[in-house]
Amino acid sequence: MNTDYCGKNRMNYYSLLNKGNANGLYTFVNGNTLEKNMKKSLGTNTTISKQNNETIIKVSGTLPEKWMEHALLAWVIVWSTLGSIVFYYWVSGNFTSDQKAFFMVYLAFWGFFEYRSVYSLLYKKFGYELLRLKEGHLYYTKNFLGLGKAHRYDLKNVSELGIIEHSRKSFAGAYNKSFWIVGNERVGFNHISKKVALAMQVTDKEAKEIVRLIKAAKS
């Protein structure tokens, strides 16, 4: 009777453990019990979780609409094809020195935007930002394809923390808000003599909450 009861409890325990680990919601406490972490979705791509004395903010680079991903993929395919054709004619054709110089300038221009578009496509698919607030420090990592260096900022040395506003009327402001770029950071601050910007493509609501959490960890 007791053995059966313990067996059922053990099965329920491991079932809960497996389910919790899959969702990132449960952790061990004192080695033998489970504690549910606080985790909430702040927006389409932003989640906040709290574990012990640590606050973790994850900002995914995933595009909110599927058509955006398809449009970006189509652009990369067209741009890559166009550049490949031009490169083929450049290496196989019989051109004057002036014509070759023109091709070189064009391919340099093409290569720059090829890199930017491919990087953007991959980041929107696999990249994310990770902010960890713990023991008076902010640890910020921009993760891309599993790679990323964590930068540590002492919150005592953080000043002018706030939301970055981009002008809607300027070309730069409109460009930064475009879905195909990796940028448009909305939260910024000064750390000693360095300007820091993070939280790309988040909404005003998400940016305000991120600022609030950093201020709370700072105080």
C-alpha positions in Angstrom: 0.0 0.0 0.0 2.7 2.5 1.0 5.0 1.3 -1.8 2.2 1.9 -4.3 1.5 5.3 -2.9 5.2 6.3 -3.1 5.4 4.9 -6.6 2.5 7.0 -7.8 4.0 10.1 -6.1 7.3 9.4 -7.7 5.7 9.1 -11.1 3.8 12.4 -10.6 7.0 14.0 -9.4 9.0 13.0 -12.5 6.1 13.8 -14.8 6.0 17.3 -13.3 9.7 17.6 -13.5 9.8 16.7 -17.2 7.0 19.0 -18.0 8.5 21.9 -16.0 11.9 21.5 -17.5 10.4 21.5 -21.0 8.7 24.8 -20.3 11.5 26.3 -18.2 9.1 26.8 -15.3 10.4 24.6 -12.4 13.6 24.4 -10.5 14.9 22.4 -7.6 14.7 23.8 -4.1 16.7 22.1 -1.4 17.4 19.3 -3.8 14.0 17.5 -3.3 11.1 19.8 -4.1 10.1 21.9 -7.0 9.4 25.7 -7.2 7.5 27.3 -10.0 9.3 30.4 -11.4 7.5 33.6 -12.3 7.4 33.9 -16.1 5.3 36.1 -18.3 5.2 37.3 -21.9 5.5 41.0 -22.2 4.9 41.2 -25.9 5.2 39.2 -29.1 9.0 38.6 -28.7 9.7 39.6 -25.1 9.5 37.4 -22.0 10.4 38.1 -18.4 11.2 35.4 -15.8 12.3 35.6 -12.2 14.3 32.9 -10.5 15.5 33.4 -6.9 17.1 36.9 -6.9 17.6 37.1 -10.7 15.4 38.7 -13.3 15.9 37.5 -16.9 14.6 39.4 -19.9 14.7 37.7 -23.3 14.1 39.7 -26.5 13.7 37.5 -29.5 14.6 38.7 -33.0 11.7 36.7 -34.5 9.5 38.7 -36.9 5.9 39.2 -35.7 4.3 38.3 -39.1 5.1 35.3 -41.4 4.9 37.5 -44.5 7.8 39.6 -43.2 10.0 36.5 -43.0 9.0 35.4 -46.5 9.6 38.9 -47.9 13.1 39.1 -46.4 13.9 35.6 -47.7 12.7 36.6 -51.2 14.9 39.7 -51.1 18.0 37.7 -50.1 17.4 35.2 -52.9 16.9 37.9 -55.6 19.8 40.0 -54.3 22.1 37.0 -54.1 21.1 35.9 -57.6 21.7 39.3 -59.1 25.1 39.6 -57.5 26.1 36.1 -58.7 25.2 37.0 -62.3 27.2 40.2 -62.2 30.2 38.5 -60.6 30.1 35.8 -63.3 30.1 38.3 -66.1 32.9 40.2 -64.4 35.3 37.2 -64.2 34.4 35.7 -67.6 33.9 38.7 -69.8 36.4 40.7 -71.7 36.1 44.3 -70.4 38.2 47.4 -70.4 39.9 48.6 -67.2 37.2 51.2 -66.7 34.5 48.7 -67.0 36.2 46.3 -64.6 36.5 49.2 -62.1 32.8 49.8 -62.4 32.1 46.1 -61.7 34.4 46.1 -58.7 32.6 49.2 -57.2 29.2 47.6 -57.9 30.2 44.3 -56.3 31.6 46.0 -53.2 28.2 47.8 -52.8 26.4 44.5 -53.5 28.6 42.6 -51.0 27.9 45.0 -48.2 24.2 44.7 -48.5 24.4 41.0 -49.1 26.1 40.6 -45.8 23.5 42.8 -44.1 20.5 41.0 -45.6 21.8 37.5 -44.8 22.8 38.5 -41.3 19.3 40.0 -40.8 17.5 37.0 -42.1 19.5 34.6 -39.8 19.2 36.9 -36.8 15.4 37.2 -37.2 15.3 33.4 -37.3 17.8 32.4 -34.6 19.0 35.5 -32.7 17.9 37.1 -29.4 19.0 39.5 -26.7 19.4 38.3 -23.1 19.4 40.7 -20.2 20.1 39.3 -16.7 19.7 41.5 -13.6 21.4 40.1 -10.6 23.2 41.4 -7.5 23.4 45.0 -8.7 24.7 44.1 -12.2 23.2 43.9 -15.7 24.6 41.1 -17.9 23.7 41.7 -21.6 24.3 39.2 -24.3 23.4 39.5 -28.0 23.1 35.9 -29.0 23.5 34.9 -32.7 23.6 31.2 -33.8 24.5 30.2 -30.3 27.4 32.7 -30.1 27.5 35.8 -28.0 29.7 37.6 -25.4 28.1 38.7 -22.1 28.8 42.3 -21.2 28.6 43.2 -17.5 27.5 46.6 -16.4 27.6 47.7 -12.7 24.2 49.4 -12.1 25.8 51.9 -9.7 27.6 53.4 -12.8 24.4 53.5 -15.0 23.0 57.0 -15.6 20.5 58.6 -18.0 18.6 55.4 -18.3 15.5 55.8 -20.5 13.7 55.1 -23.7 15.3 55.9 -27.0 13.0 57.9 -29.3 13.5 57.8 -33.0 12.0 60.6 -35.1 9.2 59.4 -37.3 9.9 62.2 -39.8 13.6 61.6 -40.5 14.9 59.0 -42.9 17.1 57.4 -40.3 14.1 57.1 -37.9 12.0 55.4 -40.6 14.8 53.2 -41.7 15.5 52.0 -38.1 11.9 51.0 -37.7 12.0 48.8 -40.8 11.4 45.1 -40.0 14.3 43.9 -42.2 17.1 45.5 -40.2 18.9 44.4 -37.0 18.7 47.5 -34.9 16.2 50.1 -33.6 17.3 49.7 -30.0 14.7 51.3 -27.7 16.4 51.3 -24.3 19.6 53.2 -23.6 21.9 54.4 -20.8 25.4 55.7 -20.1 27.8 53.4 -18.3 30.7 55.5 -17.1 31.8 57.1 -20.4 30.1 54.6 -22.7 26.7 54.8 -24.4 24.8 51.5 -24.4 21.7 50.7 -26.4 19.7 47.5 -26.3 16.2 45.9 -26.7 15.8 46.0 -30.4 12.5 46.4 -32.1 10.4 46.3 -28.9 7.2 48.3 -28.4 6.8 51.3 -26.2 5.1 49.2 -23.6 8.0 46.6 -23.6 10.6 49.4 -23.5 9.0 51.0 -20.5 8.8 47.7 -18.6 12.4 46.9 -19.3 13.5 50.4 -18.1 11.3 49.9 -14.9 12.9 46.6 -14.2 16.5 47.9 -14.6 15.6 50.9 -12.3 14.2 48.5 -9.7 17.4 46.4 -9.8 19.4 49.6 -9.6 17.7 51.0 -6.5 
